[in-house]
């Protein structure tokens, strides 16, 4: 092998900033909302040279975060925002908290002071990783440019899978400036992160039995149905069972307002039919909802006579506010599909099917 061949086989040297932009391109990013500033500035030259990524300059970092949220909610893809260290990063906090509460997948990239200055209260230094820990799915501090591709790949995977949410990637200025080689990971090793998407068959079977036995059931539908793209499955379940449907604010659009089974929104902003339907029901079939206080009011007096089937992809939400009689951990699309199959099988084999005509008329 000649010296020229050996040189050709060596990985190309790039800066950490170039590696960051290439990583974002590999992750399929088309739009970034942000504002340049000192610590993140090294990323802007390669970003300007990118042929696939468009940067939208906002007036305030909080606006960048909310724009990334809007982009993610409309497209179903990960929204990306970018800010500099210190005040630039802290201005993203409100948007990150909002995305965390509403389960919106965004990746926030922030510049940080040089690694040697971290912890010295340097100019425009803030521990943004620590600040945002309670309001992100995960957060990273990157001080080694070699770690940038793997970190970006993991951040996008975590943001979009399981219960979606925001991920923060804080990168020191020297990591952006120092030389490295770019290599996009072929696989991810996240041993502690395994979201459950398939529901347990026993729990689905028990849920089907409760539905058949109920006299006044209600489908209490939350944003998880939208996140799971399960609108078609929800319509199939409602029309199969003829159970009234109530959609939370986050679930608006998951079920047509014009449908005869739709009672509207629950809680303090809901119509009488929806609120009374919840309060007088004997079974709440909660799909991707979290029993928010705007829905329940005082928990002790909310739907006092109802048993609860609670399906959610996030096990931490189940029985958090209202104890579930049948807990189901899984993606709402998978849960609803399995429930439809089980209800049909139950009716064919055992003749068990609910009749809710009087309840609908009430």
C-alpha positions in Angstrom: 0.0 0.0 0.0 1.4 3.4 -1.0 1.6 6.4 1.3 -1.0 8.1 -0.9 -3.4 5.1 -0.3 -2.8 5.3 3.4 -3.6 9.0 3.4 -6.8 8.4 1.4 -8.0 5.9 4.0 -7.5 8.2 7.0 -10.7 9.8 8.2 -11.1 13.4 7.3 -10.2 16.0 9.9 -13.0 18.4 10.8 -13.8 20.7 13.6 -16.3 19.8 16.3 -18.6 22.4 14.8 -18.4 20.8 11.4 -19.0 17.4 13.0 -22.1 18.9 14.8 -23.6 20.2 11.5 -22.9 16.9 9.7 -24.5 15.0 12.6 -27.6 17.2 12.3 -27.7 16.5 8.5 -27.5 12.8 9.2 -30.3 13.1 11.7 -32.5 14.6 8.9 -32.7 18.1 10.2 -34.1 20.6 7.7 -34.8 23.6 9.9 -33.1 25.1 13.0 -34.5 28.1 14.9 -31.9 30.1 16.8 -29.8 33.1 17.6 -26.0 33.2 17.4 -23.8 34.2 20.3 -20.2 33.8 21.5 -20.1 30.2 22.7 -22.2 28.7 19.9 -20.7 30.9 17.2 -18.2 28.3 15.9 -21.2 26.2 14.7 -22.6 29.0 12.5 -19.9 28.9 9.7 -20.5 25.2 8.9 -24.2 25.8 9.4 -24.1 28.6 6.8 -22.3 26.2 4.4 -24.9 23.4 4.8 -26.9 22.7 1.7 -29.7 20.9 3.5 -30.3 22.8 6.8 -32.1 26.2 6.9 -31.5 28.4 9.9 -34.3 30.7 10.9 -33.2 33.7 13.0 -35.6 34.5 15.8 -35.9 37.6 17.9 -35.5 35.8 21.3 -34.3 32.3 22.3 -37.7 31.5 23.9 -39.2 32.1 20.5 -36.7 29.6 19.0 -37.9 27.0 21.4 -41.6 27.6 20.8 -41.0 27.6 17.1 -39.2 24.3 17.3 -42.3 23.0 19.3 -44.7 24.2 16.7 -42.6 22.6 13.9 -42.5 19.3 15.8 -46.2 19.3 16.5 -47.1 20.0 12.9 -44.6 17.8 11.1 -44.3 14.9 13.7 -40.5 15.3 13.4 -38.0 16.5 16.0 -37.9 20.3 16.2 -34.4 21.9 16.7 -33.5 25.1 18.4 -30.0 26.6 19.1 -28.8 29.2 21.6 -25.5 30.4 23.1 -24.3 29.9 26.7 -25.7 31.6 29.8 -28.6 33.9 29.1 -29.1 32.4 25.6 -29.5 29.0 27.1 -31.6 30.0 30.1 -34.0 31.8 27.7 -34.9 28.3 26.3 -36.2 27.1 29.7 -39.8 28.1 29.3 -40.1 26.4 25.9 -38.3 23.3 27.2 -40.7 23.1 30.2 -43.7 23.5 27.9 -42.4 20.8 25.5 -41.8 18.5 28.5 -45.4 19.0 29.7 -46.9 18.5 26.3 -44.6 15.6 25.2 -43.2 17.5 22.2 -40.0 16.1 20.7 -37.4 18.8 20.4 -33.5 18.9 20.6 -32.0 22.1 22.1 -28.4 22.7 21.2 -26.6 25.2 23.4 -23.1 26.5 23.4 -21.1 26.4 26.7 -18.0 28.2 27.9 -14.7 26.4 27.2 -14.4 23.2 29.3 -11.5 24.6 31.3 -13.7 27.5 32.5 -16.7 25.3 33.5 -17.4 25.8 37.2 -15.5 29.1 37.5 -18.5 31.4 37.0 -17.0 32.5 33.7 -18.6 35.1 31.4 -22.0 33.9 30.3 -21.7 30.6 32.1 -24.7 28.8 33.4 -25.2 25.1 34.3 -27.9 24.7 31.7 -27.7 20.9 32.0 -28.5 21.1 35.7 -31.1 23.8 35.3 -33.1 21.8 32.7 -32.7 18.4 34.2 -36.3 18.3 35.7 -37.8 19.5 32.4 -36.1 17.4 29.8 -36.2 13.7 29.0 -32.4 13.7 29.0 -29.6 16.3 28.9 -25.9 16.1 27.8 -22.8 18.1 28.4 -20.2 17.5 25.6 -16.6 18.5 26.2 -15.0 16.0 23.8 -15.5 16.7 20.0 -15.3 13.0 19.3 -18.5 12.5 21.3 -20.6 14.9 19.2 -22.1 12.4 16.6 -23.0 9.8 19.1 -24.6 12.4 21.4 -26.7 13.9 18.6 -27.8 10.5 17.4 -28.9 9.5 20.9 -30.6 12.9 21.5 -32.8 12.5 18.5 -33.6 8.9 19.3 -34.6 9.7 22.9 -36.6 12.8 21.9 -38.8 10.9 19.4 -39.3 7.5 20.9 -41.4 6.3 23.8 -43.1 9.3 25.3 -41.7 12.2 23.2 -40.0 15.1 24.8 -37.2 17.6 24.8 -33.5 16.7 25.0 -30.7 19.3 25.7 -27.2 19.0 24.2 -24.8 21.5 25.8 -21.4 21.7 23.9 -18.4 23.5 25.2 -16.8 26.1 22.9 -13.5 24.3 22.7 -15.3 21.1 21.7 -16.7 23.0 18.8 -13.4 24.5 17.8 -11.1 21.5 18.3 -10.2 19.0 15.6 -11.9 15.6 15.4 -13.1 13.0 12.8 -16.7 12.5 11.8 -18.3 9.1 12.2 -22.0 8.6 12.4 -22.9 5.7 14.7 -24.4 2.6 13.0 -26.2 1.6 16.2 -27.0 3.1 19.6 -26.2 1.5 22.9 -28.8 2.8 25.5 -29.1 -0.1 27.9 -31.2 1.8 30.4 -33.7 3.2 27.8 -36.3 0.7 26.6 -39.7 2.2 26.1 -42.6 -0.3 26.2 -44.8 0.0 23.1 -46.6 -3.4 23.0 -49.3 -3.7 25.7 -49.5 -6.9 27.8 -52.2 -9.2 26.5 -53.6 -10.0 29.9 -54.2 -6.4 30.7 -56.0 -5.8 27.3 -58.2 -8.9 28.0 -59.1 -7.6 31.4 -59.9 -4.1 29.9 -62.2 -5.8 27.2 -64.1 -7.6 30.0 -64.7 -4.4 31.9 -65.9 -2.6 28.8 -68.4 -5.4 28.1 -69.7 -5.3 31.7 -70.0 -1.5 31.9 -73.3 0.4 31.6 -72.0 3.9 31.4 -68.5 3.9 29.8 -66.6 6.9 28.4 -63.6 7.1 26.2 -61.4 9.7 27.8 -58.8 10.5 25.1 -55.6 12.5 25.6 -52.7 13.7 23.6 -51.1 10.3 23.6 -53.5 9.3 20.9 -52.3 12.1 18.7 -48.6 11.3 19.4 -49.3 7.7 18.4 -51.1 8.6 15.2 -54.0 6.5 16.4 -56.9 8.6 15.2 -58.1 6.0 12.7 -57.9 3.3 15.4 -59.8 5.5 17.9 -62.6 6.0 15.3 -62.8 2.3 14.7 -63.0 1.6 18.5 -65.7 4.2 19.1 -67.8 3.1 16.2 -67.4 -0.6 17.1 -68.4 -0.1 20.8 -70.6 3.0 20.4 -69.0 4.5 23.5 -69.1 8.3 23.9 -65.8 10.1 23.3 -64.3 13.0 25.3 -61.1 14.6 24.0 -58.7 16.8 26.1 -57.2 20.0 24.8 -54.1 18.0 23.7 -56.3 15.5 21.8 -58.2 18.1 19.8 -58.4 16.7 16.2 -58.0 13.1 17.2 -61.7 12.5 16.8 -64.1 14.6 14.7 -66.1 17.3 16.5 -68.9 16.5 14.1 -69.1 12.8 15.1 -72.3 11.9 16.9 -70.4 10.1 19.7 -68.2 13.1 20.4 -69.2 15.0 23.6 -66.4 17.6 23.5 -63.7 18.6 25.9 -63.6 17.6 29.6 -63.1 19.7 32.7 -63.4 23.3 33.5 -63.6 24.4 29.8 -65.9 21.6 28.7 -69.6 21.4 27.9 -72.2 20.0 30.2 -72.4 16.7 28.3 -68.7 16.0 28.5 -68.3 16.9 32.2 -71.5 15.1 33.3 -70.5 12.1 31.1 -67.3 11.8 33.1 -68.9 12.4 36.5 -71.7 9.8 36.0 -69.7 7.2 34.2 -69.1 3.7 35.6 -66.0 3.1 33.5 -63.3 5.6 32.3 -61.3 4.3 29.4 -58.3 6.6 29.5 -56.1 6.6 26.4 -52.9 8.7 26.5 -54.3 11.1 29.1 -52.9 12.0 32.5 -55.9 13.0 34.7 -54.8 16.7 34.7 -56.3 19.0 37.3 -58.0 21.1 34.6 -59.9 17.9 33.8 -60.5 16.4 37.2 -60.9 19.4 39.5 -60.7 17.9 43.0 -59.5 14.4 42.5 -61.5 12.9 45.4 -64.8 14.0 43.8 -63.9 13.2 40.2 -66.0 10.4 38.6 -66.6 8.8 42.0 -68.4 5.7 40.7 -66.1 4.9 37.8 -63.6 2.1 37.4 -60.5 3.1 35.4 -58.7 1.6 32.5 -55.6 3.7 32.0 -53.4 3.2 28.9 -50.2 5.3 28.5 -46.7 4.8 27.1 -45.2 6.4 30.1 -45.5 4.0 33.1 -44.9 7.0 35.5 -48.3 8.5 34.5 -50.4 5.4 35.3 -52.0 5.7 38.8 -50.1 9.0 39.4 -53.3 11.0 40.0 -56.1 8.4 39.8 -55.5 4.8 40.7 -56.1 2.5 37.7 -58.1 -0.7 38.0 -56.5 -1.9 34.8 -53.1 -0.4 34.0 -51.9 -0.8 30.4 -48.4 0.4 29.5 -47.9 0.8 25.7 -48.3 2.9 22.6 -51.9 4.0 22.2 -52.1 2.8 18.6 -51.0 -0.7 19.7 -53.3 -0.6 22.7 -56.4 0.4 20.8 -55.7 -2.1 17.9 -55.3 -4.9 20.4 -58.4 -3.8 22.3 -60.5 -3.9 19.1 -59.3 -7.4 18.3 -60.0 -8.6 21.9 -63.5 -7.0 21.9 -64.4 -8.7 18.6 -63.1 -12.0 19.8 -64.9 -11.7 23.1 -68.2 -11.0 21.3 -67.8 -13.9 18.8 -66.6 -16.5 21.3 -68.5 -15.5 24.5 -71.3 -13.3 23.3 -70.1 -10.5 25.5 -70.8 -7.0 24.1 -72.0 -3.9 25.8 -75.3 -2.1 25.0 -74.9 1.6 25.8 -78.0 3.0 24.0 -79.7 4.3 27.1 -76.4 5.9 28.3 -75.9 7.7 25.0 -79.4 9.0 25.1 -78.9 10.3 28.6 
